[in-house]
Amino acid sequence: MAVKVLVVDDSGFFRRRVSEILSSDSGIEVIGTATNGREAIDQAMALKPDVITMDYEMPMMDGITAVRNIMQRCPTPVLMFSSLTHEGARVTLDALDAGAVDFLPKNFEDISRNPAKVKQLLCEKILSIARSNRRSTSFSPSPAAAPVSTPNSASAAPAPTPRTPVATPSSAPVRRKAYRLVAIGTSTGGPVALQRVLTQLPANFPAPIVLIQHMPAAFTKAFAERLNSLCRISVKEAEDGDLLRPGVALLAPGGKQMMIDGRGQIKILPGDERLNYKPCVDITFGSAAKAYADKVLAVVLTGMGADGRDGARMLKEAGSQVWAQDEASCVIYGMPMAVVKANLADAVYPLDDIGRHLAEACN
């Protein structure tokens, strides 16, 4: 059965191009379009798409308000399109907090210059998001999503049905140790997941932390600033030469690679075009294994693909601990699944337990 998609954008050109790209994949069917947030809500309720693509800046109602309403009335996975600016990053993070699943940069030049690459990326994201959603009985939006009424609302919408829990393997008790580093890798669903994990950590968290989130270069600074404003620990975008410090989380800059040396110093390297991910979890995990051997606690959170699996293997061979997020709490059970299937996970935890367990393990 083809994945049904609703395309929402106030630009007629962009609606047509996105619709054409998606329709060229036999596994995807564009069942409708909308030109503003209000239309998006009405179409989502009437057409019941599997996935919605959503612009932010639209007349009558913006994309974030539309996402909040959709999550309240008819929870549906939403893929946001955003500009590659600091303001675009801030808005996109707001959309993810509102319940959007993932985002893609809205770049008209890329669509014109490299349509094959754009098609592959967009269609892969749509199909992966749809598959993930179909595993559960209903879509579970971010806890930050809140009901927002609209002027033409006839009545209050019912609350969304919670996602049905999926059984996960029992995990070993938390192993306490004087870890020299906590390393967390994630992708799709990661911004919200990291927020939920890091806000549970106390200000006196005793270990340094490195964060690897698949994200464009324009977004990581804004994301680090947001996390820093919400967390009791300090969070900043990593810079070349930074030193690891207890209670400080360093976020790998987008478009580059982050490595750690034995002196606890951060090395920021140019993004290698041969690598799919910039930053890449495997690279940072691998450097941590070389620098700290068995003194690393690594965590692989929600994300598409298998980035982190090879790095986790290197950490395990060095004697370090590896945790994975459980399937039920993942937006996309790809990266954690790759670690679990390779028998590299020492523990599998629901998202909301990970921060607490980190505090226990490193205390």
Secondary structure as UniProt FT lines:
FT   STRAND          3..8
FT   HELIX           12..23
FT   TURN            26..27
FT   STRAND          28..34
FT   HELIX           37..47
FT   STRAND          51..54
FT   HELIX           63..73
FT   STRAND          78..82
FT   HELIX           86..98
FT   STRAND          102..105
FT   HELIX           108..113
FT   HELIX           115..134
FT   TURN            143..144
FT   TURN            151..152
FT   STRAND          181..186
FT   TURN            188..189
FT   HELIX           190..198
FT   TURN            199..200
FT   TURN            203..204
FT   STRAND          209..213
FT   HELIX           217..230
FT   STRAND          234..237
FT   TURN            240..241
FT   TURN            246..247
FT   STRAND          248..251
FT   TURN            254..255
FT   STRAND          256..260
FT   TURN            262..263
FT   STRAND          265..270
FT   TURN            273..274
FT   HELIX           281..292
FT   TURN            293..294
FT   STRAND          296..300
FT   TURN            307..308
FT   HELIX           309..317
FT   TURN            318..319
FT   STRAND          321..325
FT   HELIX           327..329
FT   HELIX           335..341
FT   TURN            342..343
FT   STRAND          347..349
FT   HELIX           351..361
//
